[in-house]
Structures are given as structure tokens and as C-alpha cells.
Amino acid sequence: MTKTISARQLSLIAFISVFSLKLTVLPSLFYSKVGIDAIFSLFIIMAFDFLELLLIFHVLKKNQDISFYQFLSNKVGKYFAKLILLLIFIYYFFKMLLLCSGGYNYASLAIFKEAPRHLFLFILLVSSCSLYLFKSRSYARTIEFFYPIVATMFVLFVGIALFTAPLQDIRPLLTTPAQNIFESSFMFSVLGGNYLFMLLFMGKIKFGKNPNRTVFGHVVFAWALLMVFYIIDYSIFKYTAVAHPHAISEIIQYLPLPSILGNFDWIAVSFMLVLFVLQGGLFIYCMCYSLNKVFEVKEVEKMGAVSKVVLVFVNLLLLLFIYVVFPTFSDLRTFAFNGLFVPILSSVVMLVPIICFFFELFNNKKRTKVAPSLKSTEEFVEAENQKILSLKVRKDEETI
């Protein structure tokens, strides 16, 4: 199978996938449930993501020459494989819905104060679909280009906040029952699952040397920045954090430095708009990959047409849900975070990497059991050859 992205590019996509709505609406949502202990809820999501990353990376390295659909088909058959991919599609569909609706909710207050929603959606969806149409190699190179810009802007933002913000002591911690902390992590789990997308790149990754250090290094860097961001947000606003749903912009506007050197809100706005587009491209890729495999056709010449039809269908479905089913972000937020369907769906989908790991573990044990028998066969053949050789030597000696 043709390798289209490197381990470094995969790690940069993983870095980008950590942020987005976690920097806008999630801090206030977390705070509304568990207060300052939201930091521990975030840590639980990150810890589970780290476990999944370990399992996913193991599976990817063991299956470098087959696609994820082929992997599933070999393990559970095509029908169950398509069912799993359909669940993954629905999962990423809700993530894209939240990105579109939540992104507009942020942008309308930050810059597009009077701009209609269709303008924001047009920019986001066209840009995201373009990244998908340019294929995974071009998408990875786009991420590679924007990574230094995004990382520098976020580090600059965190630095400005740390050196100029009137930070408060966020203690006391752990004042909320542990059950509530875990429940809040479950409730917002759809904003986790940051590395599930890696499975959909199976067979396209050129690992090279030291892929673990490359991938895990960028992931830890992203987590560190995210955790510092939450600490800054809760240190600045503390008891009023729930009233600041656009955290990254409101932090930069609150700092005294912009009043001295000018308005630095462009840092947050530019950073978030780039993130929306890059993550939108990833979500579109994941949705279209899943549906393309669900409606897979054997004829090569028809695959391109099916892929384009799937892309159009995905966009129409998104617009239908945004304008008709969930016309406001509050409607979508209530359905996604205050109900059970989306959290349960997210939990089921997040079990996929664990299931894949056990499939691979079972295969390893099976190969281990087969290996001794193969070794025994080789030893038997070698022993028989030695017998034949010794008989020949004896015969030669008798002849002499």
C-alpha cells in the first residue's frame, strides 16, 4: 500500500486535533458542572486519550500494509466492519456539527458580529472540503505548513497571559465528589477521542526511525499547553469562569498588556480560525472515509464518483442539522451534553481502539503458538537430512 504521510506529519495532525472547542466553550461548560475541579475532568479525558494513543499506535505499527477497513474485515467480517465505520461516521458527524455551530457562535462575537451564519459556514465547509479533496498527503503538508504558526501563536498567547495576567490561587481543589468529576468527563467525551482518526490513516503511514518519540513528543506538548491554558482561565476568572464561554478571546481582552501595546485579540481570533479549518478538514476526511467504505464499490472507475457523492451528502446533511434540527448552538449543546445519546455513542466509538488492540494481541498469541510447531518441523527436516547424510557416509565407508 502506498504510504502518503510520515510519522512526523501524523504527530502534527495529532497536535492540532487536541484544541479547537476546548479553548472556547468547554472551560465554561466544565466549570458549570464541577467548578475548579474541571481541571481533573480534563485530565481524565486526556488520560483516556493517552491510553487509546498507546493502543492505536501499536495496532498501526503492526498493520502497516493494510487499510483500517481491511483490518476490520479480516477480524469481524465486512458487515460488522461497515457497522463500526458507520458509528465512527456518526461520531465525527456530531464533532463536525459542534465545530460548525460552536465555531460560528465564537466567531460571531469575536469578529463576525453582524455577518450571517451562511457566510461562516461557506468559508469553513469550502476550506474543509478542499483539504479533503486534496487527499491525505496534501492535508498533511498543509498541517506541516501551519504547525509552526499555530504553535508559535499559542505559545505567545500563553506567555502573554502568564506574565501579565492577575492570576489568583485556584485552590481549594477536590471539593467536588469524584463521581461528579467522572460524570462531567463522560458528558463531554465527544470532545475527546483526539487520536481515533489515526486508525483511518492505517496503511498510509511511513513510520521511519523513532516514530514513538516524534508522535508522543508533540502530543505531550499539546497537552501541556492545554492544561496551562485551563489553569490560566480558572486563575483569571475563578468563580465567574462559567460566564466566559469564549475563553481564549476573553482572556486576551482581560489582560492589561493589550491596553498598553494595542489590541491583541487578533492572536486568539487568527489562531482559532486556522484551527477550525484544519480540524474541519480532518473531520470531513474521517466522515467521508467511513461512508466511502460503507458504500464501497468494486469498480475502480466508480470509486471517484461515489466519493464525490458522499462528500455532497455529508455537506447537505450538516446544513440540514444546522439550520433545521439544531438552529442555535444552545439547542445543539443541550442535545449533545445534557442527554445520553451523544456521550454513549462517544463511549462506544472510543472502545474501538481497545477492541482493535485485543484483536492484534490475539493474533500475536496465535502466531506464538504456531511458531514452535514451525520450529519443530524445521528441526525434524534437519534431523532427517542428518540421518540421510550419515547413512550416505556410512555407505561410502563400507564401499571403501
Salt bridges, closest charged atoms under 4 A:
ASP65 OD1 - LYS3 NZ 3.13
GLU144 OE2 - ARG8 NH1 2.70
ASP169 OD2 - ARG171 NH2 2.86
GLU250 OE1 - HIS244 ND1 2.64
GLU360 OE2 - ARG367 NH2 3.27
GLU384 OE2 - LYS387 NZ 3.74
